[in-house]
């Protein structure tokens, strides 16, 4: 049985001589306390620190009656609470949820889980909500279906953002174009993910706790992702990236070599190179957990990739050094983005990013090497929901990944040999002439 009472303790006396009245929640032989807005001084207390001021007692009694009513309404569900969870329930039951504050807490948790990419996209959503509402505190009740329609128009419009760029609070304005169809879809999808995470934190269906009572995405539909333009390079373009002459130590060189590392190692992401250590290298293989999906899969997104000859010098050059060169992955991501811009100018390839290396590997594996989609998905460390249950019964065979890898890299090697032979023949003919 839970009991609720008002308490004043001598050791809670503040420097100004006042005492904060606490609500003591006693349940299952444990005591937890709720701070109140009520403060009393010595003359309002008895010698045993009991409140004798009738006005304060009336206010506190009303609060106690409210808490006791809530406990009574729980009925048998009270057995599922301990003192701490009951305290939190009583204190927060009718409290509003600050969605911006929740977003920040959620983003910090993602960072702790090394899900920096997801943290970055969710930070973009949080910042745009602040831009839209023009304040940094937003009740979750304001995230409703009507707001989402208006918010969508806002995201599609050309707008000016203000961001803090220095530790001392200096700001910088930046004008950006409205989002494309695919950009809008991804943004609203991420907002829905954040809203769902808030529901998971603040609601408990088993206990009948619903601090968030509405769900705007029931009426506002995010829909399926629109088709996007191709994001892959040809083998000739891969060679152009690889053979591009760049300045030693430049961002262009960094982008070129991380792009090639990703292509050589089955589309491995830059964030995984950033966190890679020598302890992840075993018997000529990289054993790692893909950062993007590690926290969402039972296998922790583990994969084992063979280190082919072309990858060895680049891996040796960057392993455990990227995290020294850049204090955060965000810094590396910015450097790679700038480097790819320079690389696109140098090579004349109009559309290529680090992530394109992953798309390129997958496209060549499927379309040129005729490898099954399932085997391509395994090499990319993807999980298909359709086969998720089947995967529980089948032990991973990394030799399948090796076969996908060697077939794709084999095409690049043969192209090198073909072009090399052609150049040698042309040189011989030119010499003979």
Secondary structure, 3 states (H helix, E strand, C coil): CCEEEEECCHHHCCCCCCEEEEEEEEECCEEEEEEEEEEECHHHECCCCCECCHHHHHHHHHHHHHHHHHHHHHHHHHHHCCHHHHHHHHHHCCCCCEHHHHHHHHHHHHHHCCCHHHHHHHHHHHHHHHHHHCCCCCEHHHCCHHHHHHHHHHHHCCEEEEEECCCCCCEEEEEECCCCHHHHHHHHHHHHHHHHHHHHHHEEHHHCEECCCCCHHHCCCCCCCCCCCCCCCCHHHHHHHHHCCCCCCCHHHHHHHHHHHHHHCCCCCHHHHHHCCHHHEECCEEEEECCCCHHHCCCCCEEEEECCHHHHHHHHHHCCCHHHHCCCHHHHHHHHHHHHHHHHHHHCCCCCCHHHHHHHHHHHHHHHCCCCHHHHHHHCCCCCHHHHHHHHHCCCCHHHHHHHHHHHHHHHHHHHHHHHHHHHHHHHHHHHC
